[in-house]
Amino acid sequence: MTKIQKLIYTGRTHTTGGRAGTARSDDGQLDVKLSTPGTSVPGTNPEQLFGAGWSSCFAAAIGLAAKEQKVALPGGVSVDAEIDLGTNSDGYLLAARLNVSLPGLDREVAQQLVATAHLTCPYSKATRGNIDVQITLV
C-alpha cells in the first residue's frame, strides 16, 4: 500500500441513515439528502457523488497533463462519469466508465492526455485493479 508523504487536504463528512439519510461536510459546503438509486425519493446517492468526485479530479488531472506536455486545452473540456452498482457471487461491487471530451484537439494528443491523467488522478489510482474501469475519448 502506498502511503501519503505530504498531506494536502482532508475532507470530512458526517453521514447518518445510510442510503436514505443525509451527508454533511464539517465546513457545511456539502449538505445533501441521500436516496437509494432508482427511487423517487429526493436526494443523491453515493454512486453519483463518487462520479462527481472522480470526474472533477480526472478533468483537473487532464489540465495538469496538458500543462506538463505544453498542450493548450480547448474550451469545453468535460468528463462524464457513469458509475454502476451491481452484484456478483461475491456481493455488491462497482464498475465505472469515464467519457472524456477534448474538442478540437488532435486525437493522438488527446489520447496521451487522457492516459497520463489516468495514471496521475488519485481516484484512478484508488480504483485501478479494484473495479472494472473504461475510459473513452468521445
N, C-alpha and C positions, 0 to 999 in steps of 0.2 A: 504494500500500500504506500502511495506517495503521500508525504506529509507536507503541510504548509510551512514554509520557512519565514515568510513575512506576511502577516495578516493585514489585509487591506480593508475589509469590512465584514461585519456580522449582521445579517438580517435576523430579526427576532419577531416571531409571531406567536400568538396565543389562539388556539382553536378549541372550541367546545362543540359537542354534539356531532362529531364526525362529519359524514357527508351531508347531513341535514342540519348543520349547525352554523356557526359563524367563525370567521378568522379575522384577527386584528393585529396589526403590527404595533410594536411598542411606541413608535412615533406617531401613530394614528393615520399615517398616509395610506395604509391599506386597511379597509374595514368592509368586509364583504359577507354576504349571506351565501351559504353553501347549499347545494342541492344535488340530489342523485342524478346522474346523467339519464336523459330520456324522460324525465318527469316534467310536468308543467309547473312545478314549484319554482317561484322566483329565486334566482341565485346562480352562481357559477359553480364549477366543480374542479377538483384537483387536476384533471386532465387539461382543462382549459387554462388553468393557472400555470401548469408546467409548460404547456405550449407557448404561452405568452412570455414566460421567462426565458425559455430556450431560444425562441425566435429572435427576441430582442438581443440576447447575448450573441447569437450567431451573426446577426447583422453588424453588431459592433466589431466582432472578430473579422468580418469581411473588410470593414473600414481599416482596421489595423493592418491586415494583409496588404490592402491596396497602398497604404502609406509606405510600408516596408518595401513593396515592389515598385514604388513610384508610378502607380496607376491612378489616374484621375477617375473617381467614381462618378457615374452619371446620376442625375436626379431620379427619383422613383425606385431606388433600391428597396426591395421588400423580401420578406421571408414569411411564407405561410406554413404554419405547423399543423399537422394532423396527428393527434395522439390517440392511439387506440387502447382501450381497456378490454381485455379478453381473458379467456381461461384456456388451460390445457390440463393434462393429467396432474401437473404439479400445483394447480390452483390459479390464482389471478396473476396476470402479467400485462406489461405494456409493450406497445410497438409504436414506432414513430416514422413520419415522413416529413421532411422539410423541402418545400418547393421554393427555390430561390430565383428571384427575378433581378437581373442586372441589365436593364435595357440599354441597347446601344453599344455594349462592349463586345469586342471580338470574342467569339465563343471559347476559343482556347485560353485566352487571358481570363475570362470569367470562370472557366473550369478550374484554373490554377488558384484563383482567389478562394473559390468555394472549398477546394481541397485543403488549402492552408488554414482556412477558418475552421474546418472540421478537426484539424489537428490541434488547434490552439484554444477553441471555445471550451470553457470549463464544463458546460453541460454535455458537449460531445465527448469529452474525456470521461465524464462520470458514467455515461451510458454505453461507451464502447465495450463491446463484448458481453454486455449485460442484457440488452434488448435488441430486437431487430430494428435497424435504422436504415432508411433510404433517403438519400439526398439527391434531388433532381434540380438541374438548372432548367428553368422554363423560359 
